[in-house]
Amino acid sequence: MTAAPSRHAIEQVRIPAGTFVMGDSSGDRNPADGEVPLHEVALDAFEIDATTVTNADFAAFVDATGYVTEAESFGFSAVFHLAVEAEEEDILGVPPGTPWWYGVKGADWRHPGGRNSTFIDDHPAVHISWNDAQAYCAWAGRRLPTEAEWEYAARGGIDGAKFPWGDEPVDDGGWRANIFQGTFPTENTLDDGFLTTAPVRTFEPNGYGLWQPIGNVWEWCEDWFDPNTYRRSEARDPRGPERGQARVLRGGSYLCHDSYCNRYRNAARSQNTPDSSMGNAGFRTVSLRPAAA
């Protein structure tokens, strides 16, 4: 589908063609995530959203198409326990391994904390599954970034660094990203000003002009997830495995904390099934590749 120019209104950042070293060089990797071996990747130039897709952007899509997200269809989604804005009877369950997540009836992109909450236009759209993101892309004439494109853009031209701004800590000289502060998961001291999502143009953009590629919300990528992907990755424009059970998520979120999840790093990887939605995951898009000659 070819999109009308006004459909996708997010500012674009042009990422130059180039080569970079993909993977974790800091030693902070999570072994099960497959952040190594380090390998060189070459990419053609592409354009990527300066911010994640906002609630206002997603509302335009829904208003135009009547699309119903998977969270709305299922009738519930995952909400961090400190962010719940719902009646007690709306709490449907608590996963035994992650008791800080509640299944909340009526939680969706319009109601990120549950049915007593509402969205803010300039915050990232959340409770968006990979399938929902694909539906938006089809309408807008866009696509999700590959995992390699995402990491290359997130690095902002600083090869080998831990974060988009370099290797300095996230709180060095003032907060640089929206993550969890305090004692996870019981007390967030809100040192960076946010319990959950921040407006998409918060903190400083990276060297390429991307806002908040780490922290705030996890971002869906096109690829299937496999912890062994880097052991057989193509050297040019890798697309990931041909099949799998989960899709890649990148960038970490407002729930990342060194005591539990240190994935607010350029190289960090995570995963979830394509129909999963939660209050800390959204997406940004990239331009369609030119048609093959």
HUFENWO-V164620 format. One record per residue. RES is the residue in one small letter. SS is DSSP state (~ for helix, > for strand, _ for the rest). NEAR is the number of other C-alpha atoms within 12 Angstrom. Layout:
# HUFENWO-V164620
res = <RES:RES>
ss = <SS:SS>
near = <NEAR:NEAR>
This chain:
# HUFENWO-V164620
res = <m:t:a:a:p:s:r:h:a:i:e:q:v:r:i:p:a:g:t:f:v:m:g:d:s:s:g:d:r:n:p:a:d:g:e:v:p:l:h:e:v:a:l:d:a:f:e:i:d:a:t:t:v:t:n:a:d:f:a:a:f:v:d:a:t:g:y:v:t:e:a:e:s:f:g:f:s:a:v:f:h:l:a:v:e:a:e:e:e:d:i:l:g:v:p:p:g:t:p:w:w:y:g:v:k:g:a:d:w:r:h:p:g:g:r:n:s:t:f:i:d:d:h:p:a:v:h:i:s:w:n:d:a:q:a:y:c:a:w:a:g:r:r:l:p:t:e:a:e:w:e:y:a:a:r:g:g:i:d:g:a:k:f:p:w:g:d:e:p:v:d:d:g:g:w:r:a:n:i:f:q:g:t:f:p:t:e:n:t:l:d:d:g:f:l:t:t:a:p:v:r:t:f:e:p:n:g:y:g:l:w:q:p:i:g:n:v:w:e:w:c:e:d:w:f:d:p:n:t:y:r:r:s:e:a:r:d:p:r:g:p:e:r:g:q:a:r:v:l:r:g:g:s:y:l:c:h:d:s:y:c:n:r:y:r:n:a:a:r:s:q:n:t:p:d:s:s:m:g:n:a:g:f:r:t:v:s:l:r:p:a:a:a>
ss = <_:_:_:_:_:_:_:_:_:_:_:>:>:>:>:_:_:>:>:>:>:>:_:_:_:_:_:_:_:_:~:~:~:_:_:_:_:_:>:>:>:>:>:_:_:>:>:>:>:_:_:_:_:>:~:~:~:~:~:~:~:~:~:~:~:_:_:_:_:~:~:~:~:~:_:>:>:>:>:>:~:~:~:_:_:_:_:~:~:~:>:>:>:>:_:_:_:_:_:_:>:>:>:>:>:_:_:>:_:_:>:_:_:_:_:_:_:_:_:_:_:_:>:>:_:_:_:_:_:~:~:~:~:~:~:~:~:~:~:~:_:>:>:>:_:_:~:~:~:~:~:~:~:~:~:_:_:_:_:_:_:_:>:_:_:>:_:_:_:_:_:_:_:_:_:_:_:_:_:_:_:>:>:_:_:_:>:>:_:_:_:_:_:_:_:_:_:_:>:_:_:_:_:_:_:_:_:_:_:_:_:_:_:_:_:_:_:>:>:>:>:>:>:>:_:_:_:_:~:~:~:~:_:_:_:>:_:_:_:_:>:_:_:_:_:_:>:>:>:>:_:_:_:_:_:_:>:_:_:_:>:_:_:_:_:_:_:_:>:>:>:>:_:_:_:_:_:>:_:_:>:>:_:_:>:>:>:_:_:_:_:_:_>
near = <14:16:19:13:12:16:26:33:24:32:25:24:27:23:31:21:19:23:27:32:31:44:40:31:23:24:19:25:27:24:18:16:28:27:37:30:23:25:26:26:27:22:31:22:22:31:34:39:40:35:44:49:48:41:35:27:38:43:29:24:32:24:16:16:17:14:24:27:37:29:36:30:22:21:25:34:43:44:44:38:33:26:35:33:27:27:17:17:15:25:28:22:21:19:17:10:8:17:18:22:29:34:39:41:31:36:43:44:47:33:34:44:41:40:29:21:21:23:31:25:22:23:36:44:48:53:50:50:43:41:31:37:46:32:28:41:33:26:30:34:26:36:36:43:42:36:44:45:46:48:45:47:51:49:41:36:27:24:31:30:30:33:42:40:35:23:21:18:19:32:19:13:11:15:24:32:46:42:45:42:29:20:16:27:27:19:18:26:18:21:20:28:23:27:32:37:43:35:30:38:29:29:31:25:27:31:26:29:28:38:41:52:54:51:47:45:46:49:52:51:42:38:38:30:34:31:29:20:32:31:21:20:29:19:22:22:28:31:30:31:25:16:14:20:17:28:38:43:47:47:48:42:41:42:46:34:27:24:15:19:26:33:39:42:46:48:48:47:47:38:36:29:23:29:26:36:44:44:46:46:50:48:55:54:46:41:31:23:20:11:6:5:4>
